[in-house]
Amino acid sequence: MSFGFPRDDQGIRDAIETVSKDRKEDIIFFASAGNSSTDDESFPARHPDVISVYATNCQGVFSQSNSASITEGAAVLGTYGDDIPECIYKEFRPIYPKVCQPGSSVATAIMAGISATILLYASVLPSLVPLQGVAASTTNRVLRCLKTTKGMEAVLHRLAPKDSDHPRLKAVNPMWFWKSKLTDFERCCAIVDTLSDVDRRSSRTAKMG
């Protein structure tokens, strides 16, 4: 959802929650955090079932025009949404002159693309990293968490290098992750380790419910 509003919209809220319930949370929502540094994070980005996306430049530096996060101390996710190459502008400008303006709307589309790639990669991981018995069944179960908003959000955090100067800001960079984890086995271990925490929390919640 490459859009946002200053106030909650009940129709959008109902749609998100209905779809999430009907699909038993087997769906991933993204939304633009907003592009006004004087305003709070937009809706639906601030909805708890949605991954809020901020804009960074190609170096992973968060844009000064980003809206203010309303979460207290929680990390925020961003990705490439600024310094857009001129060749992309030229492609869209004649027909859609206002499309591809720098900001979190572009970053949201990029983040959705990154996530789709991760989903595809995870779907073939079991064949790339052969496991037997209990390990294989556990890995397959845990990887299914990646199809949920909470699971994907956790893995996207893992795809962001640590920034000691700005620990809350997580600039998602798949190429950094691929270079830091040189083999499919290392990547599988990192993804499964991240998702295992989500799986455990989900199991505890289900038992309590």
HUZI-V363487 format. One record per backbone hydrogen bond with DSSP energy under -1.0 kcal/mol. NH is the residue of the N-H (numbers start at 0). CO is the residue of the C=O. E is the energy in kcal/mol with one decimal. If there is no record, write none. Layout:
nh->NH co->CO e->E
nh->NH co->CO e->E
This chain:
nh->2 co->0 e->-1.9
nh->4 co->42 e->-2.7
nh->12 co->8 e->-2.6
nh->13 co->9 e->-2.8
nh->14 co->10 e->-2.0
nh->15 co->11 e->-2.6
nh->16 co->12 e->-2.4
nh->17 co->13 e->-2.5
nh->18 co->14 e->-2.5
nh->19 co->15 e->-2.4
nh->20 co->16 e->-1.9
nh->21 co->17 e->-2.8
nh->22 co->18 e->-2.3
nh->23 co->20 e->-1.3
nh->24 co->19 e->-3.6
nh->25 co->22 e->-1.9
nh->26 co->24 e->-2.0
nh->30 co->50 e->-2.0
nh->31 co->0 e->-1.9
nh->32 co->52 e->-2.5
nh->38 co->35 e->-2.1
nh->40 co->67 e->-1.9
nh->41 co->32 e->-2.5
nh->42 co->4 e->-2.7
nh->45 co->41 e->-1.6
nh->46 co->43 e->-1.9
nh->49 co->46 e->-2.0
nh->50 co->28 e->-2.6
nh->52 co->30 e->-2.3
nh->53 co->76 e->-2.3
nh->55 co->78 e->-2.4
nh->56 co->60 e->-2.0
nh->59 co->56 e->-1.9
nh->62 co->54 e->-2.5
nh->65 co->62 e->-1.4
nh->66 co->33 e->-1.4
nh->67 co->38 e->-2.7
nh->72 co->70 e->-1.1
nh->75 co->167 e->-2.7
nh->77 co->169 e->-2.4
nh->78 co->53 e->-1.9
nh->80 co->55 e->-2.8
nh->81 co->55 e->-1.2
nh->87 co->84 e->-1.1
nh->88 co->84 e->-1.4
nh->89 co->85 e->-2.5
nh->90 co->86 e->-1.3
nh->91 co->87 e->-1.6
nh->92 co->88 e->-3.1
nh->95 co->91 e->-3.3
nh->98 co->95 e->-1.7
nh->102 co->80 e->-2.9
nh->106 co->102 e->-1.7
nh->107 co->103 e->-2.0
nh->108 co->104 e->-1.6
nh->109 co->105 e->-2.3
nh->110 co->106 e->-2.8
nh->111 co->107 e->-2.1
nh->112 co->108 e->-1.8
nh->113 co->109 e->-2.5
nh->114 co->110 e->-2.5
nh->115 co->111 e->-2.2
nh->116 co->112 e->-2.0
nh->117 co->113 e->-2.3
nh->118 co->114 e->-2.5
nh->119 co->115 e->-2.1
nh->120 co->116 e->-2.6
nh->121 co->117 e->-2.8
nh->122 co->118 e->-1.6
nh->126 co->123 e->-1.0
nh->127 co->123 e->-1.6
nh->128 co->124 e->-2.8
nh->136 co->132 e->-2.0
nh->137 co->133 e->-2.7
nh->138 co->134 e->-2.4
nh->139 co->135 e->-2.4
nh->140 co->136 e->-2.0
nh->141 co->137 e->-2.7
nh->142 co->138 e->-2.6
nh->144 co->141 e->-1.6
nh->145 co->142 e->-1.7
nh->146 co->143 e->-1.6
nh->147 co->144 e->-1.8
nh->151 co->147 e->-2.7
nh->152 co->148 e->-2.4
nh->153 co->149 e->-1.9
nh->154 co->150 e->-1.9
nh->155 co->151 e->-2.6
nh->156 co->152 e->-1.8
nh->157 co->153 e->-1.4
nh->158 co->154 e->-1.2
nh->159 co->156 e->-1.4
nh->168 co->165 e->-1.4
nh->169 co->75 e->-2.8
nh->171 co->77 e->-2.8
nh->172 co->158 e->-2.5
nh->176 co->172 e->-1.7
nh->177 co->173 e->-2.7
nh->178 co->174 e->-2.1
nh->179 co->175 e->-2.2
nh->180 co->176 e->-1.9
nh->186 co->182 e->-2.2
nh->187 co->183 e->-2.8
nh->188 co->184 e->-2.5
nh->189 co->185 e->-2.2
nh->190 co->186 e->-2.6
nh->191 co->187 e->-2.9
nh->192 co->188 e->-2.5
nh->193 co->189 e->-2.0
nh->194 co->190 e->-2.6
nh->195 co->191 e->-2.0
nh->198 co->194 e->-2.9
nh->199 co->195 e->-2.4
nh->200 co->196 e->-2.2
nh->201 co->197 e->-2.5
nh->202 co->198 e->-2.3
nh->203 co->199 e->-2.3
nh->204 co->200 e->-2.3
nh->205 co->201 e->-2.2
nh->206 co->202 e->-2.1
nh->207 co->203 e->-2.3
nh->208 co->204 e->-2.1
